[in-house]
Amino acid sequence: MNLLKGVTLPVKLGLVGVVNRSQIDIEEGKTIKQALEQEEKYFTKNHPNIAVKMGTSFLSERLSVILMSHVKKCLPGLRSRVSHMRGVQEAMINDLGKTIAKKGPAILELINTFCEEFRCVINGNSTNIQTTEISGGAKLFYIFQDTFGKALEEFDPMTGLNLSDVRHAVRNSMGTRPSLFVPEIAFEMLVKRQIGLLRDLCLRVVDLSYDELANTISVTCSRHFERFDNLKSAAMTSAIDLLSERLSPTRQMVESLLNIEQVILILTILTLCTGTEPCQRE
């Protein structure tokens, strides 16, 4: 009795005693209705004072009340969360824009817009100008004007060349015949060798320009194809692949220009002058 009243084992919501069907009852075919009637008779006969608060019927009613109380307690918070999530999802749908009926023209328009924006970024008349760092055409100008220009100004034309090298080149170009003037062939050979030292510097400028163009493509694609992840990935891959295809020919062109400079030297000819007249360049 004390156990059923919650004296022996006190719990927050109380204890409800029930009489379940045994395995023998199930095998003998006793129905649930008969089991409930027998349960009610048992509590009425043995525990008449607490019989109204015992049994499966009272337990189901008690659980229903607890469940409804919990639902009423959690429903306002749940409703608020659902409303918030709905608002977030609706905002995302609005950001995506309207449904596209004709995909072909829409994709073509997006690609044309991307190409136009890329051109504007390179030319410097884009409406989306970054304020945190230089990029696009300004970065390319910086690479050629500051990086490459300063490197050329700081380049020492006598790098790797000493007086002994010059003397040996002059003597070797004379052969067995002494010469009053410095042989031109020695000068050309030394100049061609020094021009070759500019090869790595020029190719580095090509690589820096490629990196900036690839970065500009990535930023522009992310801005214009934000709604379409697959299209953004495909457009970015295609544009960078096209840029990569032109990298090798560009490097070859730069090397060809250096080779041309090594083959054809434009020499400034000094006019002969007397000891009292200043020499002039023609």
Residue pairs with C-beta under 8 A, 6 or more apart in sequence:
1 47
1 50
2 8
3 9
3 15
4 15
4 17
4 47
4 50
4 54
5 15
5 50
6 14
6 15
9 15
13 62
13 66
14 53
16 53
16 54
16 55
16 58
16 59
16 62
17 43
17 47
17 54
17 55
18 39
18 54
18 55
18 56
18 59
19 35
19 38
19 39
19 42
19 43
19 55
20 35
21 30
21 32
21 35
25 35
30 38
36 55
36 56
36 57
39 55
39 56
40 51
40 55
40 57
43 50
43 51
43 54
43 55
44 51
47 54
52 58
95 227
96 227
97 227
100 106
107 231
110 224
110 225
110 228
110 231
111 235
113 224
114 220
114 221
114 224
114 225
114 235
117 126
117 128
117 220
117 223
117 224
118 216
118 217
118 220
120 126
120 127
121 128
121 135
121 136
121 137
121 216
121 220
122 136
122 137
122 140
122 216
123 137
124 136
124 137
124 138
126 136
128 223
134 142
135 212
135 215
135 216
135 219
136 212
136 216
139 212
140 209
140 212
140 213
143 205
143 208
143 209
143 212
144 205
147 205
147 208
148 201
148 202
148 205
151 201
152 198
152 201
155 197
155 198
155 201
157 194
158 194
159 194
159 197
160 194
160 197
161 190
161 193
161 194
165 190
166 186
166 190
169 186
169 189
169 190
170 182
170 183
170 186
172 186
173 183
173 185
173 186
173 189
174 183
184 267
188 265
191 265
192 262
192 265
195 258
195 261
195 262
196 258
196 262
198 258
199 255
199 258
202 254
202 258
203 251
203 254
203 255
206 247
206 250
206 251
206 254
210 243
210 244
210 247
210 250
213 243
214 240
214 243
217 236
217 239
217 240
217 243
218 236
218 240
221 232
221 235
221 236
221 239
222 232
225 231
225 232
225 235
225 236
226 232
268 281
268 282
269 281
269 282
270 279
270 280
270 281
270 282
271 279
271 280
271 281
271 282
273 279
273 280
